[in-house]
Amino acid sequence: MGQREISGSPGQKGEGYPKQNLLFSSPRSFQMIPLTRFCFAVLVAFLASCSPHGPQTGTAFQDSAGLTIALARSPSWTPSHKWHLVSDPVLEIGSVSGQQEYQFDDLVGAVRLGDGRIVVADRGASELRFFAPDGAFSSTVGREGEGPGEFRRLDYLGAFQSDSLATFDSALMRVQVFSPMGEFVRTIPVESEFETARPDKVIGMVDGSTMAIRFIDFSSGVPNGIVRWPHELVATLDMSSGQLDSIGFFPGSEASVEARPNGGYGHGNYVFGKGNEFSANASRIASIDTESFAVTISDPTGKPTLLIRREVHPPEATQQEFEKYVEGRMNAVFGQEDNPSSEDVDRLRSGLLNLPRSNTLPVLRSVTLDEAGNIWIEPYFHTGEIPPPFQVFQPDGTWLGDVTFPKGL
């Protein structure tokens, strides 16, 4: 196994994975999580220009049988190299009152098309809404139902192949394809060829013709105790033929599981439990196990090509950390209510305080691949806390540095 060390400059400008808003820096797509129940904002990232000549990266590389291992020791960015986000959105769509077209109920995702138009998926309304580049409402596609172009549970929106749109309905277990103008094109049933697995969520579009989907797999039977179950299976869906190909099995998220005599099971929360997170883009699939700082990058067939590691030890889950967790969960449920019932508050607090918990915190929270192939890694934080900066890596695994999101995103 050989070892090399490189000096590198920051990579291409990429897009992040905002916590409560929409961010895009490419002309095609961006990721999102809703800011509120009814509105969202679109934030364009203005990234600092990057010099092609920089200091030593502090990332050591080892090559082993076709797998590149990147050992990240220190970031390569200097202050002049860092990417920065503007503090205010340059485009905001949505309102809590006024025209219905600008009120959102349960946002799922959004994409920016090549001509600048923005398409938003609203699960609550079972709709795709189209907006002009300046944010003006244009049209709506979809409604609740089971027919062509209708949705029972709209869980994903993505773009592929010349701005065609792909949606996933987890209730009907199907992908639907729409034209860039919103016309229904076809349905692709996600019929599991894996006898004991069912589709759970779309990870993303791997490339212009392939979608990555996570399945929940029950083949191992029901265990007892604090276990990582049920297992997870990742498969790719060919958008032309509809063929599913399994590319890997993963242990599930930690949970409190109880097998029951009638054949059923109980599946309860395990505080600070570890699990898997995935992302797909730029012809690659990223996966993490939140218990350690290790990111595996695989090709569309599931073959690992890059492993990024940092020596980060899981922090101790002290009583103080647990209290922060409880308060964050309480605020998430009751923070927007003027006068929550004291009985409801006490019931939730008691339930949270009695949950089983790990003695260590997770190290990571999420991973995202942007269209340029840059890897955005989100460290763990409690619900309600100010999120830490994302740690950004070049496609080859070079650690660039941190990107901080403006407050509230």
N, C-alpha and C positions, 0 to 999 in steps of 0.2 A: 504494500500500500504506500503510495507516494504522498508527499506533502509539499504544498507550495503556499506561498503567501503573496498576495497581490496588493498593489496600490491602485485605487480606482477613484473615479469621479462619480458624483451622483448620477443616478439613472434618469430615465425619461420621466416627464411629469405624469403623475398618475392620479387616480381618484381614490378617495378614502371611503370609509364606511361610517358615516355619522351616526351618532347615537339617537338623535331625535329630529332629524331634519333630512333634507335632500342635498346631496353634494354632487356636482358633476364638473369634470374638467375636460372631457372628451366630447366630440360632437354627436355621440351616439347614445350613451347610457349613463346612468348613475344609480347608486343604491339609496335606500331610504328606510327610515322608520318614522312613523308619524310623530309630530310634535305635540299635537293635541288630538282630541277625537274629531275635530271638525276642520282643522286647517293645517297646512304645511307650507314650508317656504323652500325655495330653490336657491341654493348658494353656489355660486361659481367660485372655484378656487383659483386665485392668482398665485402661481408658484414662482418663487424666485428663480432667476436664470441660473443655470448650473455650468460651472467651469469644467472643461474637459481635463483639467490637470488639478489634482487635489493631493492632499496628504495621504500617507499610508492609511489603509482602511481599518487595520486592526482585525480583519477577518482572515483566519487561516483556513486553507482548503486542503482536504484529503480526498484522494480518488481511490475508490475501491470497487472493482468489478462493475464499472459503469455507473456507480452511484457516487455523486459528489457530496461530500460532507463539509458544510460551512460552519466553522467554529467562530461565532461572533464574540469578540472581546471588547471592542470599542467602536463607536460610530465614526464614519469618515467625514461627515459634514462639519464644516466650520460655520460660524454664524452667517457668513456671506453666501454659503451654499444652501442653507436650509430653505425648505418650502414653507410658505406662510399662507394662511387663509385670511381673507378679509373678514372683519368683524360683523359686517352687515350684509344681508342677502341683496343681490342685485335684481332678483326677481322673486316675488312672493305671490303664491296663488292660494286662495282660500279665505274664508271668513266664518265667523260664528253666527252671523245673521246676514240677511239680504238674499240675493239670488241663490236658488237652490243648487244651481250648477257649481257654485263655489263653496258649498258646504259638504264636508266629507265625514263619513261615519266611521269607517274602519279601513284605513289605507293599507294596501298590501305592497305596492311597488310602483315605480314610475320609470319611464325610459324617455330619453331625448332622441328624436329621430334625426336623420341626416339633414333635413331641411329646417331644423330648429324647433319643430313642433314637439310638444310634450304630451305623453300619454300617461294617465294615472289610473291605477286599478283600485276600485273601492269595493271591498268585500261586503260591507253593510248594504250597499245599494245594488250589488251584483252588476256593476257597470265598469266599462272602460270609458274614460272621458278624455277628449282631445282638446288641447289648448294651443293657440298660436304661439310663436316664439316670444311675443310680448306678454303672454299670460292670459290673453282674451279667450273665453270659452268658444269652442268651435262646434263640437258634436258629442253625442253619447252613443255607445254601442253596448248592447247586452241588457239583460233583465233576469229576474229570478225564474228558474225553470230548468227543464231537462232537455229542451230541444236544441237544435243547432244555434250556436251563438248565445246560449243561455247558461246560467251558472246556478249551482246550488251552494257551493262553497268555493269562491274564487280565492286561491291561495298563492298565485304566482303570476307575474308578468315579466316577460323578457323579450328582447329583440334578437333576430338572427337573419342572415341571408337577405341583404338589401332591404332592411327595415321591416321585414315580416315580423308579426307579433305572435308570441306563443304564451298561452295561459295554461294553468293547471288547476283542475277542480278536484279536490281531495275527496269530496263526497261521491262524485260520479266516476272518479278514477280515470280521468281522461285529460288529454292535452287538446286544446283547440288552437288553430292557426287562423290569424286574421291578416288581411293585407295592410299596408301602411296607411290606407285611408279608412280602415275599420271594417271592410267587407269580410264576412265569414268565408273561409276557404275550405277547411276540412277538420275532421276530428281524428285524433290518434288515441285509441283506447290504450290505457296502461294496464294491460292484462298480465298479471304477475305469472311468470313462468317458474317462479320459485314457490313451491307448494306451501311453505309455512311462512311466507313473507307477504306483507302488504305495503303499498306505497305510502310514504309518510309526508315527504316534502321534496320540492325541487331544490337542488343545490345551486344550479345555474346552468347557463349555456356554456359548454366546454369550448365550442367553436361554432362555425356557421351552420353546422348540420347535426350537432349532437347535444343532447340535454343530459345532465347528470341528475339522478334521482336517488334519494335515500329511502330505503325500505326498512321496516321493523320486522325482525325475524324471530319466530317463536320455536324454532326447531329444537332448541336445547332443553325444552321442558321447563317447568316452573320450579325455581329454587326457593330456598328460605333464607332470610337474614338480610344483611346489608350486602348487596351484590350488584354487579354491573349487568343488568338484564332488563328487558330483552336485548338481544344483540342487534346490530345494525348492518345492513347490506347496502353497498353503493353499486348502482348499475347505470349504464348509459343507454339512452334511447335514441335510435337513429330516426331523425325527423322525416326522412323520406320513406323508409320501409316500415317503420314502427317496431323494429327489432330491438329487444332488450338484451344487454350483455352484462353479466355480473363482473365487477372488477375488484371486489374485495369485501371481506367481512371485518367488523370491528366490534369490540366489546361495547355494550350499551352504557347508559349513564347510571351512576350509582343511585340506588334507591333501596327503600325498605320493602322487601317483598315477602309475602306470606302465601304459600300454597294452601288451598282450602279443600276439604274433603269432597265437595261436590264437583271438583275439577276446575273451579275458578281460582282466582288469586286476588290478593290485595297488593296494591302498588302505591307506596306512600313516599312523601318527600324525605330526603336525606340532606340536611343543611350542609353546605359547602361540598356537596358531592361533585365528583369529577366526571367528565364525559367528553364526547367528541364534537368537533365543529368542522364544517367543510366549506369550501368555496370553489367555484369553477369559473374560468375565464382564460382567454389567451392560449387556448389549446392545452391547458393544464388543470389539474385538480389538486387543491391544497387540503390537507387534513392536519388537525392538531388533537392531542389529548390534553385537556386543560390541567392535568396534574403536573406537567413539566413544560419547560420552554423548548419544545421540539416541534418543528414544522416539516411535514413530508410533502414534497411536490412530486406528483406522478403525471405520466403522459396519459392520453385518452384511453389507453388499454389498461391502466391501473399499475403500470410498471413504475416504481419509484426511481426518480432521476436525481433528486436533490433532497438533502436533509439539512435543515438549519437548526443549530443548537446554541443555547447560551447556558452558562452555569448559573442557574437561578434555583435556589432551594425553596420549597413550599413554605410559606410563613406559618407560624403557629396560630391556630384558631383559638385565641384567648377568649375569656369571658367578655372582655371589652369589645372584641370583634363581633362576637355573637350578639351583643346588645346593639351594636351598630346595624347589624343585619335585620334584627327585629324591628328597630325603629324605621329603617328604610322600607320594609314591607308594610308596616302600619301606615306610613305616610303615602305610599303608593295606592293604598286602598281608600283611606279616609282623608287624604290631604286636600282634596277638592270639595269636600262636603262642609257646609257651614256648621251644622249641628248633628254630627253622627250620634247614633244611639249608643249610650254608655254600655248597654248590654252587648251590642255588636262589637264594640271596641274591646271590651274585656274578653269576649269569647275568642276573637281572633288572636289577641295577645297571649292568652292562655294556651291556645293551640300551637302557636309558634314556639313558645317557651318549652313545650313538651316534645318538640320534634327531636329525633335523634340527629346527631351531627358529627362530622368528621373532626379530627384533632388538628388538621391542617387546612389551610385555605387553598383554593385553586391558584395556579400560577397565571393562567391565561383565561381570556373570556371569548375571543373570536379571532378569526382570520379571514382576510379578504384579498382576492386577486383582482387587480384593476386591469383595464384593457391593454396596458403596456406591459403587463406581466409583473409589475411591482407587487410586493407582498406586504400587506398592512396587518400588523399583529397588535391586538388589543389586550393589554394586561387586565387581570381581574380587578374588579371593584364591586363594592356592595351597591345594591339598589338605593338610589337617592344620593349617593356620594358624587362629588365632582369627578368626572372620569379622568384618568391619567392620559398622557399623550399616547398616540399610536406610535409603535416602533416600525419603521419602514425599511424594507430590504429590496435591493435590486433583484431582477429576475435570476441572476447568477448566484444569489445568496449573500452578496456584500451588504453589510449593515450600514445604512445611510445615516439614520438618526431618528429623531422624534418629530412628530407633527402634532401640535396642540390645536384642538378645535375651539372656536369661540364659545363662550359660556352660553349654555342653553341648547346647544346642538348635540 
